[in-house]
Amino acid sequence: MPSTDIEFMRKAIGEARRAFEEGEIPIGAVVVCQGRIIARGHNLTEMLHDVTAHAEMQVITSAANLLGGKYLTGCTLYVTVEPCVMCAGAIGWAQIPRIVYGAPDEKRGYRRYAPGAFHPKAEVVGGVLEEECRQLMQDFFAAKRA
């Protein structure tokens, strides 16, 4: 696993921690272009009362605005949890060529429902800092149940 994947996933985890502190499901994401972060974000569904305000959607919009176009062909997306079907569709439409995620989502992840959603040539790397990403989710839902 490249050290840059670990470095950038740690930044996404930082965003997930912010979400946790704000009472949002702790998923964070960053978009990297030419070795630097151009967009960062986390889930905002509770704050915005918007079911589409997932971390991935936030950073795709932000990165596209920064770059001045809808395609993110020179970028890598780092996200702490496997994208859902909705986000996978957006990632595919944005033509992001590399997707790196932490923990799998066996119940709602794209691999179960839409394994072909990404661009056909996209490289997908899963399991980067998986335990840390998973633990954050488990801690969040354990606190909700307490």
Backbone bond lengths (Angstrom), bond angles and torsions (degrees), N, CA, C in turn:
res aa  C-N    CA-C-N  psi(-1)  N-CA   C-N-CA  omega(-1)  CA-C   N-CA-C  phi
1 M - - - 1.441 - - 1.535 108.75 -
2 P 1.326 117.14 124.77 1.473 119.94 -179.22 1.528 111.55 -62.19
3 S 1.325 116.24 142.55 1.463 120.18 -179.93 1.525 111.30 -62.99
4 T 1.327 117.33 -27.99 1.468 119.27 177.90 1.522 110.57 -66.22
5 D 1.343 117.57 -34.26 1.463 119.69 177.03 1.523 110.21 -62.92
6 I 1.306 116.96 -41.08 1.466 120.86 178.92 1.531 109.83 -66.90
7 E 1.309 116.66 -45.10 1.469 121.49 -179.91 1.526 111.43 -58.02
8 F 1.326 116.65 -49.14 1.458 119.57 -177.35 1.533 112.07 -73.83
9 M 1.335 117.77 -30.96 1.459 119.24 175.72 1.526 109.51 -66.25
10 R 1.308 117.90 -35.33 1.478 120.23 176.49 1.537 110.57 -60.89
11 K 1.320 116.67 -36.34 1.470 120.30 176.44 1.527 110.34 -66.29
12 A 1.323 116.82 -40.24 1.467 120.27 176.93 1.527 110.14 -65.00
13 I 1.322 117.39 -38.88 1.461 121.22 177.26 1.528 109.94 -63.32
14 G 1.302 117.74 -38.00 1.462 120.97 175.09 1.519 111.44 -58.00
15 E 1.326 116.16 -41.01 1.468 120.42 176.16 1.531 110.78 -66.22
16 A 1.318 116.84 -39.55 1.465 120.51 178.66 1.532 110.37 -63.05
17 R 1.312 116.42 -37.80 1.471 119.99 177.15 1.539 111.08 -63.63
18 R 1.305 116.42 -39.15 1.477 120.20 175.81 1.523 110.00 -60.71
19 A 1.328 116.28 -43.17 1.466 119.97 178.51 1.532 109.93 -59.96
20 F 1.330 116.15 -45.91 1.466 121.95 178.88 1.530 110.18 -54.11
21 E 1.330 115.86 -49.46 1.467 121.43 -178.89 1.523 112.52 -62.15
22 E 1.328 116.78 -27.55 1.464 121.88 -179.63 1.527 112.59 -91.43
23 G 1.336 116.50 3.24 1.464 119.84 179.96 1.514 114.08 81.14
24 E 1.316 116.41 13.72 1.472 122.18 177.71 1.525 108.86 -94.39
25 I 1.324 116.99 153.81 1.462 119.92 172.55 1.526 106.69 -56.84
26 P 1.347 117.49 126.56 1.464 120.74 -169.77 1.531 114.89 -77.76
27 I 1.312 113.91 78.12 1.463 120.55 173.70 1.520 106.70 -121.82
28 G 1.322 115.12 129.13 1.454 121.50 179.50 1.508 110.65 -124.71
29 A 1.329 115.48 158.04 1.465 120.20 -178.45 1.519 110.16 -149.70
30 V 1.325 115.50 152.15 1.455 122.46 170.66 1.527 108.17 -138.31
31 V 1.320 115.26 149.77 1.463 121.56 172.25 1.516 106.95 -112.20
32 V 1.322 115.05 130.84 1.458 122.02 -178.14 1.531 108.94 -115.57
33 C 1.310 115.42 133.71 1.467 121.54 177.30 1.525 107.70 -135.24
34 Q 1.305 116.35 126.76 1.463 122.84 179.88 1.526 111.74 51.89
35 G 1.326 115.24 42.79 1.454 120.97 173.54 1.518 116.54 81.19
36 R 1.339 117.65 4.99 1.464 118.43 178.65 1.530 110.44 -133.03
37 I 1.313 114.32 151.85 1.467 120.25 179.12 1.518 108.93 -75.00
38 I 1.326 115.49 125.02 1.469 120.27 177.96 1.520 111.90 -109.47
39 A 1.331 117.09 -12.32 1.469 120.39 177.57 1.519 108.36 -154.51
40 R 1.319 115.54 142.39 1.462 121.07 176.74 1.514 107.68 -142.41
41 G 1.327 115.44 148.95 1.457 118.21 -179.94 1.514 111.49 -174.89
42 H 1.311 114.51 175.48 1.457 122.02 178.89 1.520 108.63 -147.93
43 N 1.316 115.55 172.21 1.463 119.94 -179.85 1.523 110.38 -56.19
44 L 1.324 115.61 138.34 1.460 122.57 177.48 1.530 110.81 -132.50
45 T 1.309 116.95 22.53 1.467 120.07 -174.01 1.525 113.15 -62.99
46 E 1.318 117.38 -37.64 1.464 120.34 179.63 1.524 110.90 -72.48
47 M 1.321 116.90 -48.64 1.458 121.16 -177.69 1.526 112.00 -61.47
48 L 1.325 116.03 -43.20 1.461 120.95 -177.14 1.532 113.30 -89.79
49 H 1.339 116.88 -6.67 1.477 121.20 -175.30 1.529 109.67 52.74
50 D 1.329 114.60 48.13 1.459 121.57 -173.48 1.530 109.04 -139.55
51 V 1.315 116.48 113.03 1.466 120.17 -178.09 1.526 112.85 -66.72
52 T 1.321 117.55 -14.51 1.464 120.01 179.53 1.522 112.88 -92.75
53 A 1.320 118.46 0.94 1.468 121.56 -174.49 1.529 112.33 -84.92
54 H 1.327 115.60 48.01 1.462 121.39 177.37 1.521 109.68 -73.79
55 A 1.329 116.00 158.66 1.465 121.95 -178.79 1.529 111.41 -54.31
56 E 1.326 116.09 -44.68 1.464 119.79 -178.11 1.526 111.71 -62.33
57 M 1.323 116.54 -41.58 1.462 120.67 -179.45 1.533 110.09 -64.69
58 Q 1.331 115.81 -38.71 1.464 120.46 179.65 1.532 110.80 -62.17
59 V 1.334 116.78 -46.55 1.469 118.97 -175.97 1.521 112.81 -76.69
60 I 1.317 117.65 -31.06 1.472 119.27 176.10 1.525 109.47 -62.83
61 T 1.327 116.75 -46.81 1.466 120.77 179.32 1.519 111.13 -62.05
62 S 1.314 116.61 -45.70 1.457 121.31 -179.05 1.532 111.66 -62.81
63 A 1.319 116.79 -46.12 1.469 120.82 -179.59 1.523 111.28 -64.95
64 A 1.330 117.00 -42.06 1.464 120.22 179.29 1.527 110.63 -63.16
65 N 1.329 116.82 -40.82 1.466 119.98 177.59 1.526 111.16 -63.14
66 L 1.313 116.91 -42.71 1.461 120.88 179.93 1.527 111.65 -63.61
67 L 1.327 115.28 -43.44 1.472 119.75 -176.72 1.526 112.53 -81.99
68 G 1.315 117.58 -14.84 1.456 120.65 177.23 1.513 114.79 78.08
69 G 1.322 117.03 26.63 1.461 120.56 177.46 1.509 110.38 -161.18
70 K 1.325 116.33 165.28 1.462 119.51 -174.95 1.523 113.82 -85.74
71 Y 1.325 118.46 -14.88 1.458 120.91 -178.19 1.521 110.79 -99.13
72 L 1.306 115.52 136.27 1.462 122.06 179.83 1.526 109.57 -112.95
73 T 1.316 115.65 51.17 1.463 122.04 -171.91 1.523 114.48 -67.74
74 G 1.318 118.54 -18.37 1.460 120.03 179.79 1.519 112.41 -105.45
75 C 1.307 116.73 20.68 1.465 120.72 -170.90 1.527 113.29 -118.04
76 T 1.322 114.53 162.44 1.464 122.71 170.76 1.517 107.53 -122.36
77 L 1.320 116.34 135.22 1.459 122.59 175.65 1.521 108.73 -101.53
78 Y 1.317 116.38 128.13 1.465 122.98 173.38 1.516 107.01 -112.25
79 V 1.323 116.60 127.22 1.464 120.91 -179.90 1.525 108.46 -141.38
80 T 1.321 116.34 141.95 1.463 120.66 -171.53 1.519 114.35 -72.66
81 V 1.332 117.41 -23.78 1.467 121.35 179.61 1.524 108.21 -131.10
82 E 1.307 115.51 144.62 1.471 121.62 177.22 1.528 110.43 -46.79
83 P 1.332 117.85 130.05 1.461 120.40 -179.15 1.532 113.09 -60.84
84 C 1.327 114.50 148.16 1.463 120.76 174.41 1.531 108.49 -78.56
85 V 1.305 116.54 178.47 1.464 121.64 -179.12 1.529 111.59 -61.82
86 M 1.332 116.74 -43.92 1.464 120.30 -179.74 1.529 110.40 -59.40
87 C 1.324 116.04 -49.60 1.465 120.16 -178.38 1.525 111.45 -67.07
88 A 1.318 116.80 -37.27 1.468 119.94 177.60 1.520 110.73 -60.99
89 G 1.319 116.54 -39.29 1.460 119.98 176.72 1.518 111.60 -61.85
90 A 1.323 116.71 -45.26 1.459 121.15 179.34 1.531 110.88 -64.87
91 I 1.327 116.01 -39.90 1.470 120.50 177.88 1.527 109.50 -62.04
92 G 1.314 116.27 -42.20 1.460 120.71 178.21 1.517 111.92 -63.62
93 W 1.349 116.60 -46.36 1.461 119.94 179.72 1.520 111.75 -64.46
94 A 1.338 117.47 -32.32 1.466 120.93 178.28 1.531 111.72 -77.55
95 Q 1.321 116.17 -7.48 1.465 123.57 178.16 1.532 112.48 58.39
96 I 1.318 115.73 39.92 1.459 120.13 177.17 1.530 107.44 -70.16
97 P 1.327 117.36 123.08 1.458 119.97 -173.10 1.529 115.58 -82.54
98 R 1.336 117.03 -13.33 1.469 119.08 -177.92 1.519 108.90 -144.07
99 I 1.323 115.37 126.14 1.457 122.78 -178.93 1.520 107.38 -124.32
100 V 1.337 116.05 125.97 1.459 121.88 179.98 1.526 106.86 -122.39
101 Y 1.340 116.58 123.83 1.463 118.08 178.20 1.525 110.54 -128.81
102 G 1.327 114.10 162.10 1.455 121.35 -178.42 1.512 112.20 -88.37
103 A 1.324 116.49 -88.31 1.461 121.71 -175.73 1.524 111.44 -88.52
104 P 1.329 117.01 141.88 1.465 119.45 174.10 1.525 110.28 -72.30
105 D 1.315 116.53 158.11 1.461 122.54 174.23 1.522 106.65 -120.86
106 E 1.323 115.07 93.02 1.469 120.77 -175.10 1.524 112.52 -65.29
107 K 1.336 117.66 -29.05 1.463 121.13 -176.02 1.526 113.76 -85.40
108 R 1.340 117.61 -39.56 1.465 120.25 -172.70 1.518 114.72 -129.20
109 G 1.313 117.17 7.28 1.458 120.47 -177.09 1.517 113.74 -70.55
110 Y 1.320 115.59 157.23 1.463 121.73 -178.01 1.528 112.55 -61.59
111 R 1.347 117.60 -31.55 1.473 119.79 -176.01 1.518 111.59 -61.20
112 R 1.308 117.00 -31.52 1.464 120.78 -179.37 1.524 111.92 -77.14
113 Y 1.323 117.18 -42.21 1.462 120.79 -171.35 1.527 115.04 -105.98
114 A 1.312 118.19 -27.11 1.466 120.59 -175.64 1.519 110.87 -148.08
115 P 1.331 117.20 62.90 1.464 119.10 -176.17 1.529 114.24 -63.83
116 G 1.310 118.08 -15.46 1.464 120.56 179.59 1.514 113.75 -102.17
117 A 1.327 117.94 16.94 1.466 121.02 -174.76 1.531 113.92 -70.61
118 F 1.319 117.28 -32.73 1.463 119.63 -178.82 1.520 110.55 -74.03
119 H 1.321 115.88 164.73 1.459 121.17 174.42 1.531 107.73 -55.01
120 P 1.326 118.12 139.72 1.469 120.61 -175.89 1.528 115.13 -55.85
121 K 1.325 117.71 -27.71 1.462 120.40 -179.07 1.533 112.55 -95.93
122 A 1.307 117.55 4.23 1.468 120.53 -177.43 1.523 110.70 -65.33
123 E 1.320 114.61 140.89 1.464 121.66 173.85 1.530 106.81 -96.92
124 V 1.321 116.06 131.22 1.463 120.78 179.58 1.525 108.61 -120.24
125 V 1.322 115.47 128.10 1.457 122.11 177.90 1.526 107.05 -121.53
126 G 1.314 116.98 119.07 1.460 121.08 178.59 1.515 110.95 -111.64
127 G 1.323 115.57 162.35 1.455 120.88 174.15 1.516 115.78 85.51
128 V 1.335 118.23 14.05 1.460 120.43 178.71 1.532 108.33 -78.56
129 L 1.331 116.51 118.04 1.465 123.20 -175.14 1.532 110.77 52.87
130 E 1.323 114.22 39.76 1.469 121.74 -174.85 1.523 113.20 -55.02
131 E 1.323 117.24 -46.66 1.472 119.82 -176.45 1.521 111.71 -62.71
132 E 1.320 116.82 -42.08 1.459 120.40 179.59 1.532 111.09 -64.20
133 C 1.313 115.77 -42.02 1.466 120.81 178.69 1.530 110.78 -66.02
134 R 1.308 116.62 -44.00 1.466 121.47 179.64 1.527 110.86 -63.67
135 Q 1.329 116.21 -44.15 1.467 120.27 -177.67 1.525 111.77 -61.30
136 L 1.309 116.38 -39.01 1.459 120.62 178.42 1.529 110.74 -60.64
137 M 1.321 116.45 -43.20 1.470 120.87 177.48 1.526 110.60 -64.91
138 Q 1.324 117.03 -45.02 1.465 120.69 -179.19 1.517 111.12 -63.09
139 D 1.319 117.49 -42.05 1.461 121.21 178.92 1.528 111.02 -62.98
140 F 1.318 116.60 -40.86 1.457 121.11 179.83 1.520 111.17 -61.49
141 F 1.349 116.50 -49.96 1.465 118.88 -176.87 1.520 112.39 -72.99
142 A 1.322 117.62 -28.93 1.469 120.39 174.75 1.535 109.33 -65.04
143 A 1.322 117.16 -41.49 1.468 120.88 178.80 1.527 110.97 -65.64
144 K 1.338 116.90 -36.02 1.471 120.71 178.28 1.530 111.21 -65.32
145 R 1.331 115.84 -36.50 1.475 120.54 -178.64 1.521 112.24 -78.39
146 A 1.331 117.51 -20.32 1.483 120.51 -175.62 1.514 112.56 -72.78
